[in-house]
Amino acid sequence: MPPVPVLAYHSIDDDPPGWLAPYTVGTRAFAAQLDALLASGRIPVTAGQVAAARRGGPRLPEHAIAVTFDDGYLDFLRRALPELTIRSIPVTLFVTTGALGLRNRSLLPDASMLSLGQVAELDADGVEIGAHSHLHPQLDTLDAAALGRELSVPKQILEQALGHQVDLYAYPHGYSSPAVRARTAHARYRAAFGVRNAFSPDPDDPFRIARLTVMADTAPARFDAWLHGAGAPVAGPREQARTIAWRIYRRQRTRLSHHHVLESR
């Protein structure tokens, strides 16, 4: 099977807050991307279908593509979903439960977010819902207790609100590690998505499924290349050395920050 582009969006807006602007695609650009997607002959599938295939389940169509959104911004309902719906493109939304509603308890800066009730309505209307942590930390820098909460709390909140099992997860920032992936499986998720900015191959790790992040500056030519299986690498079976080095650096930085906080008390 050819590698699959799994697209990762965050926000669709023409006037986003500054901190979110690099991750926000304008409304016209988004519509043009969806039109290009359909014109390319790609067959839209859900993240759940990709996950099932990566676990040895039903094979995907030869020219499959999946559209996903992270975090749970209100503009998903107002701007993204209408464009997807009129084109009959399925979508998977990974939500940060601690950021939902008007009381943001997460590490994400304040923004207009969906409510938990709206997430439940989206689920009832056919949007596939997955978890994206509770507080949006870098999971691979957490201790065991904190990591457990970031996996279990959003699952509990969403399953209670939706009335069914939630078994897909997307790692905040795309960060994971062998230990994080093992804990994610132990927490009874059946698959998890990273970023890696690569195509997902047929033998992709079901707990590190690769995605391509669509940014504000993703040029039409680059997006078109992705649709035709070019312009990005195919995710390999092993972590790259720079990925491991970056994780070590972030862990050390987190420990130093925690040490300074303790010293200042």
Rosetta blueprint (number, residue, H / E / L):
1 M L
2 P L
3 P L
4 V E
5 P L
6 V E
7 L E
8 A E
9 Y E
10 H L
11 S E
12 I E
13 D L
14 D L
15 D L
16 P L
17 P L
18 G L
19 W L
20 L L
21 A H
22 P H
23 Y H
24 T E
25 V E
26 G L
27 T H
28 R H
29 A H
30 F H
31 A H
32 A H
33 Q H
34 L H
35 D H
36 A H
37 L H
38 L H
39 A H
40 S L
41 G L
42 R L
43 I E
44 P E
45 V E
46 T L
47 A H
48 G H
49 Q H
50 V H
51 A H
52 A H
53 A H
54 R H
55 R L
56 G L
57 G L
58 P L
59 R L
60 L L
61 P L
62 E L
63 H L
64 A E
65 I E
66 A E
67 V E
68 T E
69 F E
70 D E
71 D E
72 G L
73 Y E
74 L L
75 D H
76 F H
77 L H
78 R H
79 R H
80 A H
81 L H
82 P H
83 E H
84 L H
85 T H
86 I H
87 R L
88 S L
89 I L
90 P L
91 V L
92 T E
93 L E
94 F E
95 V E
96 T L
97 T H
98 G H
99 A H
100 L L
101 G L
102 L L
103 R L
104 N L
105 R L
106 S L
107 L L
108 L L
109 P L
110 D L
111 A L
112 S L
113 M E
114 L L
115 S L
116 L H
117 G H
118 Q H
119 V H
120 A H
121 E H
122 L H
123 D H
124 A H
125 D L
126 G L
127 V L
128 E E
129 I E
130 G E
131 A E
132 H L
133 S L
134 H L
135 L L
136 H L
137 P L
138 Q L
139 L H
140 D H
141 T H
142 L L
143 D L
144 A H
145 A H
146 A H
147 L H
148 G H
149 R H
150 E H
151 L H
152 S H
153 V H
154 P H
155 K H
156 Q H
157 I H
158 L H
159 E H
160 Q H
161 A H
162 L H
163 G L
164 H L
165 Q L
166 V L
167 D L
168 L E
169 Y E
170 A E
171 Y L
172 P H
173 H H
174 G H
175 Y L
176 S L
177 S L
178 P H
179 A H
180 V H
181 R H
182 A H
183 R H
184 T H
185 A H
186 H H
187 A L
188 R L
189 Y L
190 R L
191 A E
192 A E
193 F E
194 G E
195 V E
196 R E
197 N L
198 A L
199 F E
200 S E
201 P L
202 D L
203 P L
204 D L
205 D L
206 P L
207 F L
208 R L
209 I E
210 A E
211 R E
212 L E
213 T E
214 V L
215 M L
216 A L
217 D L
218 T L
219 A L
220 P H
221 A H
222 R H
223 F H
224 D H
225 A H
226 W H
227 L H
228 H L
229 G L
230 A L
231 G L
232 A L
233 P L
234 V E
235 A L
236 G L
237 P L
238 R L
239 E L
240 Q L
241 A H
242 R H
243 T H
244 I H
245 A H
246 W H
247 R H
248 I H
249 Y H
250 R H
251 R H
252 Q H
253 R H
254 T H
255 R H
256 L H
257 S H
258 H H
259 H H
260 H H
261 V H
262 L H
263 E H
264 S H
265 R L
